[in-house]
Amino acid sequence: MSFVIFAVFAVSVVLLFRLFRLPRNGQAVYKPLYELHLQHQSVHYRLVGVGLLAGAVAGLGSYLLLPAICDLRLSYIPQKEYTFRPAAGAFRTAAIFLGLYIGTLVALYWGKRRLKDKWAEYLVYQSLRYKGLSPAPLKVSVIVLGLLAGAASLAATDHFIAFTTDSIVVKSTFSPRVHRYTYDQLEEIRQVETFTSFTGTVVYDPHAVLLFTDERNWNFRSEGLSPRPEEKEFIPWLLRRTGKKLVQLEAE
């Protein structure tokens, strides 16, 4: 999944560079700004409209498609007992970024196809209209938006933990590989009652933390998966499966 998302992003960046490519010898524009405005204003508004429409369709489609991709990924894990995938917020965030990114690419592509040899002039017009904002920072901004869309997509589709009859399958968002553990490699099961927020406030939020023999740990609160283990009586099942005792802590 990580490779597929990277490949799609790489292709989109190549397309982006082609959309912003100007003639090597530059583009001299000798028209006053008001004339450029009259010539390109209507196309600009249509370009924005195309981008908004494409972004809305892409965002909605992504919000419906990403959970299905995640479920498909989980379906290949045999003999599952419990699975935890990203919460709905992860899919919404990814859909927003993907909608903005895809909408921007579609708008730029439509604009270049519509204006043809006037495309470079349109980019110069936008640079003058927005007080020197050249294609270079615009290109960087869209690339950053694409990076955010890719990262959010990974967080929504390439992040889970599954418990099968004989193993624990762990996939962190930016980890290049899937980790598999036997239940004997689960060293400790903790129930933590509170955590300290970034503002220093102590928040009551009971959550499970799993510690493995290789010193990795899985914190169900910070991983942001759904459903939370307590909602499916997961912890009692895991205690029975492993024969371990629950370690209860006030805070981590």
Wavefront OBJ file of the C-alpha trace (Angstrom):
o trace
v 0.000 0.000 0.000
v 2.822 2.399 0.853
v 4.455 1.742 -2.540
v 1.186 2.359 -4.418
v 0.572 5.692 -2.683
v 4.195 6.748 -3.304
v 3.919 5.824 -6.997
v 0.677 7.779 -7.427
v 2.193 10.811 -5.729
v 5.343 10.631 -7.886
v 3.263 10.557 -11.081
v 1.181 13.521 -9.877
v 4.336 15.549 -9.130
v 5.627 14.894 -12.659
v 2.274 16.117 -13.989
v 2.504 19.187 -11.761
v 5.923 20.145 -13.107
v 4.620 19.816 -16.671
v 1.659 22.053 -15.862
v 3.903 24.801 -14.508
v 6.550 24.479 -17.204
v 7.220 27.760 -19.007
v 9.090 28.317 -22.272
v 12.864 28.154 -21.776
v 13.368 31.573 -23.239
v 10.868 33.102 -20.821
v 7.574 34.776 -21.505
v 7.528 38.466 -22.273
v 4.163 40.105 -21.628
v 3.703 43.668 -22.797
v 0.046 44.018 -21.904
v -1.144 46.177 -19.017
v -2.638 44.400 -16.036
v -6.193 45.597 -16.715
v -6.035 44.097 -20.218
v -4.747 40.789 -18.851
v -7.508 40.908 -16.280
v -10.194 41.343 -18.941
v -8.694 38.582 -21.038
v -8.245 35.970 -18.306
v -10.766 36.832 -15.604
v -13.569 34.625 -16.929
v -11.208 31.700 -17.515
v -9.856 32.142 -14.006
v -13.326 31.884 -12.442
v -14.127 28.823 -14.542
v -10.812 27.274 -13.547
v -11.669 27.824 -9.879
v -15.129 26.348 -10.442
v -13.687 23.272 -12.133
v -11.238 22.848 -9.247
v -13.944 23.143 -6.593
v -16.213 20.668 -8.385
v -13.391 18.178 -8.966
v -12.201 18.603 -5.367
v -15.690 17.964 -3.975
v -16.117 14.822 -6.088
v -12.608 13.581 -5.244
v -13.070 14.317 -1.543
v -16.403 12.508 -1.312
v -15.092 9.608 -3.390
v -11.999 9.334 -1.188
v -14.091 9.363 1.979
v -16.094 6.421 0.649
v -13.172 4.584 -0.942
v -10.479 4.772 1.751
v -12.366 2.707 4.386
v -13.060 0.082 1.713
v -9.346 -0.063 0.860
v -8.485 -0.462 4.533
v -11.076 -3.229 4.959
v -9.759 -4.961 1.832
v -6.264 -4.858 3.283
v -7.497 -6.401 6.528
v -9.479 -9.074 4.674
v -6.220 -10.718 3.562
v -5.259 -11.469 7.170
v -6.511 -15.004 7.916
v -8.207 -16.235 11.097
v -8.859 -12.796 12.585
v -10.311 -12.480 16.071
v -10.140 -8.697 16.539
v -9.067 -5.926 14.167
v -8.628 -2.229 14.831
v -8.427 0.229 11.942
v -8.128 4.050 11.862
v -11.045 6.015 13.288
v -13.422 7.934 11.009
v -11.499 11.174 11.581
v -8.484 9.765 9.740
v -10.604 9.088 6.651
v -12.145 12.566 6.789
v -8.740 14.234 7.055
v -7.352 12.219 4.160
v -10.436 12.958 2.053
v -10.084 16.713 2.643
v -6.413 16.775 1.636
v -6.998 14.492 -1.350
v -9.937 16.615 -2.480
v -7.856 19.802 -2.321
v -4.881 18.193 -4.064
v -6.797 16.433 -6.829
v -9.045 19.458 -7.358
v -5.982 21.666 -7.775
v -4.371 19.303 -10.283
v -7.588 18.975 -12.298
v -8.060 22.753 -12.357
v -4.496 23.337 -13.531
v -4.766 20.624 -16.179
v -8.086 22.020 -17.429
v -6.655 25.531 -17.496
v -3.628 24.512 -19.536
v -5.771 22.546 -21.985
v -8.209 25.469 -22.292
v -5.628 28.240 -22.711
v -3.037 26.269 -24.732
v -0.367 28.750 -25.856
v -1.843 31.427 -23.550
v -1.136 29.312 -20.432
v 2.246 30.902 -19.737
v 0.658 34.338 -20.095
v -2.041 33.318 -17.624
v 0.614 32.288 -15.078
v 2.324 35.651 -15.539
v -1.051 37.355 -15.040
v -1.599 35.468 -11.780
v 1.887 36.455 -10.649
v 1.087 40.128 -11.267
v -2.413 39.891 -9.822
v -1.218 38.429 -6.530
v 1.717 40.813 -6.153
v 4.643 38.824 -7.420
v 3.471 35.325 -6.513
v 5.357 33.358 -9.161
v 4.747 29.770 -10.316
v 7.678 28.502 -8.212
v 6.095 29.023 -4.740
v 2.738 27.903 -6.111
v 4.367 24.692 -7.312
v 5.998 24.152 -3.910
v 2.681 24.792 -2.153
v 0.889 22.191 -4.263
v 3.700 19.678 -3.669
v 3.416 20.242 0.090
v -0.346 19.751 -0.198
v 0.320 16.510 -2.060
v 2.708 15.350 0.673
v 0.028 16.010 3.278
v -2.529 14.129 1.177
v -0.155 11.184 0.813
v 0.671 11.105 4.531
v -3.015 11.302 5.471
v -3.842 8.525 3.002
v -1.177 6.303 4.542
v -2.516 7.039 8.013
v -5.996 6.020 6.866
v -5.189 2.847 4.910
v -1.806 1.574 6.091
v -2.303 1.628 9.860
v -3.886 -1.170 11.873
v -3.457 -3.917 14.435
v -5.048 -7.349 14.075
v -5.264 -10.262 16.471
v -5.531 -13.706 14.889
v -5.764 -17.138 16.441
v -1.976 -17.462 16.633
v -0.377 -14.026 16.054
v -0.573 -10.266 16.420
v -0.165 -8.290 13.188
v 0.993 -4.692 13.653
v 1.294 -2.044 10.919
v 2.284 1.457 11.938
v 1.625 4.301 9.529
v 5.143 5.085 8.369
v 6.776 1.751 9.131
v 8.025 0.084 5.923
v 7.047 -3.396 7.052
v 4.372 -5.346 8.876
v 5.430 -6.730 12.247
v 4.124 -10.099 13.403
v 4.303 -11.301 16.965
v 3.301 -14.507 18.667
v 1.266 -14.136 21.834
v 4.334 -15.277 23.791
v 6.080 -12.113 22.565
v 3.472 -9.936 24.273
v 5.313 -9.028 27.458
v 2.772 -6.895 29.317
v -0.812 -5.647 29.012
v -1.474 -2.317 30.703
v -4.637 -0.397 31.477
v -3.770 3.296 31.835
v -6.428 5.573 33.324
v -5.169 9.061 32.402
v -2.764 10.902 30.135
v -1.276 14.390 30.165
v -2.235 16.586 27.205
v 0.201 18.945 25.477
v -1.209 21.789 27.627
v -0.283 19.913 30.796
v -3.875 18.994 31.646
v -4.462 15.539 33.077
v -7.260 13.891 31.086
v -9.207 10.851 32.256
v -9.234 8.487 29.287
v -8.768 4.779 30.068
v -6.806 3.049 27.334
v -4.778 -0.089 26.746
v -1.036 -0.250 26.120
v 0.659 -3.404 24.845
v 4.382 -3.979 25.404
v 6.268 -6.485 23.256
v 9.515 -8.286 23.971
v 11.400 -6.262 21.316
v 10.614 -3.095 23.343
v 7.972 -1.894 20.901
v 4.692 -0.779 22.395
v 1.218 -0.120 21.050
v -0.796 2.620 22.747
v -4.425 2.375 21.679
v -5.126 6.005 22.596
v -2.263 7.614 20.684
v -2.651 5.272 17.694
v -6.159 6.654 17.169
v -7.806 3.426 16.039
v -11.466 2.471 16.160
v -13.204 0.835 17.877
v -11.415 1.319 21.174
v -10.587 -2.041 22.809
v -12.889 -1.442 25.784
v -15.912 -1.166 23.478
v -15.596 -4.803 22.331
v -14.394 -6.308 25.639
v -11.124 -6.895 23.927
v -8.917 -6.726 27.011
v -10.683 -9.608 28.863
v -10.368 -11.713 25.707
v -6.659 -10.896 25.380
v -6.038 -11.709 29.044
v -7.708 -15.080 28.612
v -5.781 -15.717 25.393
v -2.371 -14.920 26.894
v -2.928 -15.985 30.514
v -1.450 -12.671 31.688
v -2.638 -10.318 34.424
v -3.692 -6.770 33.668
v -1.267 -4.131 34.940
v -3.307 -1.095 36.006
v -1.618 2.302 36.027
v -2.923 5.734 36.936
v -0.735 7.373 34.278
v 2.077 6.430 31.906
l 1 2 3 4 5 6 7 8 9 10 11 12 13 14 15 16 17 18 19 20 21 22 23 24 25 26 27 28 29 30 31 32 33 34 35 36 37 38 39 40 41 42 43 44 45 46 47 48 49 50 51 52 53 54 55 56 57 58 59 60 61 62 63 64 65 66 67 68 69 70 71 72 73 74 75 76 77 78 79 80 81 82 83 84 85 86 87 88 89 90 91 92 93 94 95 96 97 98 99 100 101 102 103 104 105 106 107 108 109 110 111 112 113 114 115 116 117 118 119 120 121 122 123 124 125 126 127 128 129 130 131 132 133 134 135 136 137 138 139 140 141 142 143 144 145 146 147 148 149 150 151 152 153 154 155 156 157 158 159 160 161 162 163 164 165 166 167 168 169 170 171 172 173 174 175 176 177 178 179 180 181 182 183 184 185 186 187 188 189 190 191 192 193 194 195 196 197 198 199 200 201 202 203 204 205 206 207 208 209 210 211 212 213 214 215 216 217 218 219 220 221 222 223 224 225 226 227 228 229 230 231 232 233 234 235 236 237 238 239 240 241 242 243 244 245 246 247 248 249 250 251 252
